[in-house]
Amino acid sequence: MKRPGPLLTLLAGLLLAVFMLSLNATTGVRNASSSRPRTPGTAPPASATPGKSTSPPSPSPSASPSASPVPNADYAGRTDDDSSAVAVSLRDGRAIAYFCDGHDKESWLKGDVRDDGTLRLTGKNGAGLDGTLRDGRRIRGTVEFGGRHYAFTADKAVKPSGLYRATATVRGAELDGGWIVLPGGRQVGILDRGGEPSAAPVIDPETGAVTVDGQKLTARPVTP
């Protein structure tokens, strides 16, 4: 048998080399497409997890609003047993209140208003008022006076409703009058003459004018 000549051997080697080169070229193109460098500033593709959303998380809910500030306002109303009236005036975190039955029971009270709208006011002879401001529209609470407790509701008052007071010296007597003008115009008040309380005369709520023992006085709105 004849051995293949040198020419055939060389031809076979060339064919094998051409085949290997074409195989490497194809593999290189695939590798280049899969490992193409990312353009600067382009985010890498997100890897999606089955069953989970790839959307950005929603912002956390904002904190609940703080309580509304205590208003500067006046409040007036009646006790639950309808025996007495209560008026409260609020200004800049301070409060002054007046409790009276229109005959011989009365008490002036004062104190602070907490940020949550609760009140704890005190007066002479152990009198006290505990109340809670509700939505800025009314005060619900209790007055302690003479060993008794009087529950009350005082609604926000619109002038001329509210709390009034007049002090003067008439014919040598010290006069101290307090008036609560309720919504609707009804008045409840006491005039103290030198320590002797009695029902107060009616005032003109528009001007505060009142006549006591023939002398004209002016009752003015009360604020802390």
C-alpha positions as CSV (number, residue, x, y, z in Angstrom):
1,M,0.0,0.0,0.0
2,K,1.3,3.4,-0.8
3,R,1.6,6.0,1.9
4,P,-0.1,9.3,1.4
5,G,2.1,11.8,-0.2
6,P,3.4,14.9,1.5
7,L,0.9,17.0,-0.5
8,L,-2.1,15.2,0.9
9,T,-0.8,15.4,4.4
10,L,-0.3,19.2,4.1
11,L,-3.8,19.6,2.7
12,A,-5.4,17.7,5.5
13,G,-3.6,19.9,8.0
14,L,-4.8,23.0,6.3
15,L,-8.4,21.8,6.4
16,L,-8.2,21.0,10.1
17,A,-6.7,24.5,10.9
18,V,-9.5,26.2,8.9
19,F,-12.1,24.3,10.9
20,M,-10.6,25.2,14.2
21,L,-10.4,28.9,13.3
22,S,-14.0,29.0,12.3
23,L,-15.1,27.3,15.5
24,N,-13.1,29.8,17.7
25,A,-14.6,32.7,15.8
26,T,-18.1,31.6,16.4
27,T,-17.5,31.0,20.1
28,G,-15.8,34.4,20.5
29,V,-18.9,36.2,19.0
30,R,-21.2,34.5,21.5
31,N,-19.0,35.3,24.4
32,A,-18.7,38.9,23.4
33,S,-22.4,39.4,23.2
34,S,-23.0,37.9,26.6
35,S,-20.2,39.8,28.3
36,R,-20.8,43.2,26.6
37,P,-19.6,46.0,28.9
38,R,-22.4,48.1,30.5
39,T,-22.7,51.7,29.4
40,P,-21.7,54.0,32.3
41,G,-24.7,55.3,34.2
42,T,-26.9,52.4,33.2
43,A,-28.3,50.4,36.1
44,P,-27.9,46.7,35.9
45,P,-31.0,44.7,35.2
46,A,-33.0,43.9,38.3
47,S,-33.2,40.2,39.1
48,A,-36.9,39.5,39.5
49,T,-37.9,37.1,42.2
50,P,-40.9,35.0,41.3
51,G,-44.0,36.2,43.1
52,K,-42.4,39.5,44.3
53,S,-43.0,43.0,42.8
54,T,-40.0,44.8,41.5
55,S,-41.6,48.3,41.9
56,P,-39.9,50.7,44.3
57,P,-41.3,50.7,47.9
58,S,-44.0,53.2,48.6
59,P,-43.1,56.1,50.9
60,S,-43.9,55.5,54.6
61,P,-47.0,57.3,55.8
62,S,-46.5,60.7,57.3
63,A,-46.8,61.0,61.1
64,S,-50.2,61.8,62.4
65,P,-50.9,65.5,62.9
66,S,-50.3,66.9,66.3
67,A,-53.2,68.0,68.4
68,S,-54.8,71.2,67.5
69,P,-53.6,74.2,69.6
70,V,-55.9,75.4,72.4
71,P,-57.9,78.3,71.0
72,N,-58.4,81.8,72.5
73,A,-62.1,81.7,73.0
74,D,-65.0,82.0,75.5
75,Y,-67.4,79.4,76.6
76,A,-70.8,79.6,78.5
77,G,-73.4,77.1,79.6
78,R,-75.5,75.6,82.3
79,T,-75.0,72.9,84.9
80,D,-76.7,69.6,84.2
81,D,-79.2,70.2,87.0
82,D,-80.0,73.7,85.5
83,S,-79.3,75.3,88.9
84,S,-76.3,77.4,87.9
85,A,-74.3,78.8,85.0
86,V,-70.6,78.4,84.1
87,A,-68.5,80.6,81.9
88,V,-64.8,80.0,80.9
89,S,-62.4,82.3,79.1
90,L,-59.2,80.9,77.5
91,R,-56.3,83.0,76.4
92,D,-52.7,81.8,75.6
93,G,-52.9,78.7,77.7
94,R,-54.5,80.5,80.7
95,A,-58.1,80.2,81.9
96,I,-60.5,82.0,84.1
97,A,-64.0,80.8,85.0
98,Y,-67.0,82.0,86.9
99,F,-69.7,79.8,88.5
100,C,-72.8,81.3,89.9
101,D,-76.5,80.4,90.6
102,G,-77.8,84.0,90.2
103,H,-78.7,84.2,93.9
104,D,-76.0,83.8,96.4
105,K,-73.5,81.1,95.2
106,E,-70.6,82.2,93.1
107,S,-66.9,81.4,92.6
108,W,-64.1,82.8,90.5
109,L,-61.6,80.2,89.4
110,K,-58.3,80.3,87.4
111,G,-55.5,78.1,86.3
112,D,-53.7,76.7,83.2
113,V,-54.9,74.8,80.1
114,R,-52.8,71.8,79.2
115,D,-51.8,71.1,75.6
116,D,-54.3,68.2,75.5
117,G,-57.2,70.6,76.3
118,T,-57.7,69.6,80.0
119,L,-58.3,72.2,82.7
120,R,-57.8,72.2,86.4
121,L,-58.8,75.6,87.9
122,T,-59.0,76.6,91.6
123,G,-60.8,79.2,93.5
124,K,-61.4,80.3,97.1
125,N,-62.6,78.0,99.9
126,G,-61.6,74.9,98.1
127,A,-63.6,75.5,94.9
128,G,-62.4,73.8,91.8
129,L,-63.2,73.2,88.2
130,D,-62.1,70.2,86.1
131,G,-62.9,70.2,82.4
132,T,-61.9,69.0,79.0
133,L,-62.0,71.0,75.8
134,R,-63.7,69.0,73.0
135,D,-62.8,69.9,69.5
136,G,-62.5,73.5,70.5
137,R,-66.3,73.8,70.4
138,R,-67.3,73.1,74.0
139,I,-66.0,72.4,77.5
140,R,-67.4,69.5,79.5
141,G,-66.5,69.3,83.1
142,T,-67.4,69.5,86.8
143,V,-67.4,72.4,89.3
144,E,-66.8,71.6,93.0
145,F,-68.4,74.2,95.2
146,G,-69.6,74.0,98.8
147,G,-69.0,70.3,99.1
148,R,-71.1,69.5,96.0
149,H,-70.2,68.7,92.4
150,Y,-72.0,70.3,89.5
151,A,-71.5,68.7,86.0
152,F,-71.7,71.2,83.2
153,T,-71.4,71.8,79.5
154,A,-70.2,75.2,78.2
155,D,-70.5,75.8,74.4
156,K,-68.3,78.2,72.5
157,A,-69.7,81.7,73.0
158,V,-70.1,84.3,70.3
159,K,-70.2,87.9,71.5
160,P,-72.1,89.4,73.2
161,S,-72.4,86.0,75.0
162,G,-69.6,85.4,77.5
163,L,-68.2,86.5,80.8
164,Y,-68.4,90.0,82.3
165,R,-67.3,91.7,85.5
166,A,-67.6,95.2,87.1
167,T,-66.0,96.5,90.2
168,A,-66.5,99.9,91.9
169,T,-67.0,101.7,95.1
170,V,-70.5,103.2,95.4
171,R,-71.5,105.2,98.6
172,G,-68.6,103.7,100.5
173,A,-69.5,100.1,99.6
174,E,-67.2,97.8,97.5
175,L,-69.2,96.4,94.6
176,D,-68.1,93.3,92.7
177,G,-70.5,92.0,90.0
178,G,-70.1,89.0,87.7
179,W,-72.4,88.2,84.8
180,I,-72.6,85.2,82.4
181,V,-74.5,86.0,79.2
182,L,-75.6,82.7,77.7
183,P,-76.2,81.9,74.1
184,G,-79.7,83.3,73.4
185,G,-79.2,86.3,75.6
186,R,-80.2,84.9,79.1
187,Q,-78.1,86.4,81.9
188,V,-77.1,85.0,85.2
189,G,-75.1,87.1,87.6
190,I,-74.4,88.1,91.2
191,L,-73.6,91.5,92.7
192,D,-71.6,91.4,95.9
193,R,-72.0,94.5,98.1
194,G,-69.4,94.4,100.8
195,G,-69.7,90.7,101.2
196,E,-73.4,90.4,100.7
197,P,-74.3,88.6,97.5
198,S,-77.6,89.1,95.6
199,A,-78.9,88.8,92.1
200,A,-77.2,91.2,89.8
201,P,-79.1,93.7,87.7
202,V,-79.3,93.2,83.9
203,I,-76.4,94.6,81.8
204,D,-76.5,95.8,78.3
205,P,-74.2,93.1,76.7
206,E,-73.5,95.3,73.7
207,T,-71.9,98.0,75.8
208,G,-71.7,96.5,79.3
209,A,-73.7,99.4,80.8
210,V,-75.4,98.7,84.1
211,T,-76.9,100.9,86.8
212,V,-76.2,100.0,90.4
213,D,-77.8,102.0,93.2
214,G,-78.4,104.9,90.9
215,Q,-74.8,104.9,89.6
216,K,-73.9,103.9,86.1
217,L,-71.1,101.3,85.8
218,T,-69.6,99.4,82.9
219,A,-69.2,95.6,83.0
220,R,-66.3,94.5,80.8
221,P,-65.4,91.2,79.2
222,V,-63.2,89.0,81.4
223,T,-60.1,87.4,80.0
224,P,-57.2,85.7,81.9
